[in-house]
């Protein structure tokens, strides 16, 4: 399996959204900010972006995790999940994050499983939170 981890670039997110046929208009308003984050990376699978993820530092020791994933990760879910978990936790440790939180769309069951797999705990509902007005659930990993 040809897997490579590279620094996140805006084009990676564009390619993932285009492949998934996702309306990504909200994402583009954030893309350049995310590209500038020092805690962001992309997992390439045979040179194609599969997952872009990272941690946006809110203030010293606290960050917000984000992730874009190609639908094709379902072909090798454990490989990608372990890889991302390992790198995110390493980033948390290396940069002394005491808390990393993530917002997961409430109806996206695989994302809830992934948040728990990354040792995050559910903190509560967030009605009308998302850019589309949807309900989200807050998860956090606290050290």
N, C-alpha and C positions, 0 to 999 in steps of 0.2 A: 504494500500500500504506500503510495507516494503522498506523504503529508509533510507540510512545511508551515512554520509559524513565522509571520512577518509583521512588521509595524503596520498598524491600520492606516489605510488611505481612503479618502472619500469614494474613490472609484470602486472599492470592494463592496461598500454598502449599496451603491447603485447597481452593481452586477447581481448581487443577491436579490434585491427587490425586483429587478427586471426579470430574472429567471423565475421568481415566484409569482410574477404578474401581480405585484402589490402596488397600490397607489401609495407612493412614497412622498407625497408633497410635504407632509409634516417633517419627515426625516431630513429633507434637504435644508430646511432652516437650521438644523442642528449639526449637519454633516461636517462643516468646516471647524466648528468648535470641537467636535469629537476627534477630528484628525489631529488637532493640536494637543490633545491630552497625552500626557506621557505614559499613561497606564492603559493603552489600547493596542490590541493586536488582532490579526486575522489568521484563521486557519485555512490554508490552501490545501485542496485535495486534487491532485493531478493538475496543479496550477490554477484551479478554479476556486474562488472564495466560497467557503462553506459556512463559516461563522466569523462574524466580526463582533468583538466584545471588549469591554474595558471597564474602568472605574473612573468616574469623574469625581475629583476631590472637591467636596463641599467646603470643608475647612479642615484644619489639622486633625488627622486621625479619623475623619468621617468621609465616606464616599458613597456614591450612587452607582450601582452596577447597571450596565445596559448590554443588550445583545441583539444582533440580527442573525438569523439562521436560515440557511437555504432548506427548503423542504426535503432535499435529497439526503440530509443527515439521517433520515429515518432508515437509510440503507445500512448504516453502521452506527447506531445510536450510542452504544456503550463506548466505542472508541472515541467519538467526539466528546461525549459527556465527561469521560475521565480526563481527557486532554485539557478541556476548558477548565474543569474543576481544579486540576493540578496547577495550572498557570494562574488562575484568579487567586487561589489561596497563597501561592508563592508571592504574588504582587502585594497582597494584604500584609504578609509577614515582612517582606523586604522594605515596604514603605510605611510600616508601623500604623496600619489602619486598625483602629479598635472596633470600628463599626462600618460595615458595608451593607447598604440596603438596596432593595430592588422592588420595582412595581410590576406586578404580573397581571395581565388581563384576566379577569375572574373566570371567563369561559375557556381558557386555554390550559387544559388539563396537563399536557406534557410539560409545559413551562412550570407548573406548580410542582410536578415531580422533580424537575431539574433543580429548582430552587431548594427543595428539601435535600436532594442529593448533594448539593453544594453546602450542606450544613447550615442552611438558613432556616429560621423559625418564622412562622406566620405571626404577624402582629395585628392584622385587622383589615376590614373592608375600607375601600376608598370610593364611595359612590360618585359618579359624574366626574371622575378624575381625568381620564385620558383625553387626548386631543380630539377624539371623536365623541366625547361625552360618556364613554363607557365606564363600567365599574371595574376597578382594579383591586388587587390584594397586595398589601405591603408585607414583604419578607425582609429579614435582616440576619446577618451573621455578626455576632458581637463577641469580642475576645476580652 
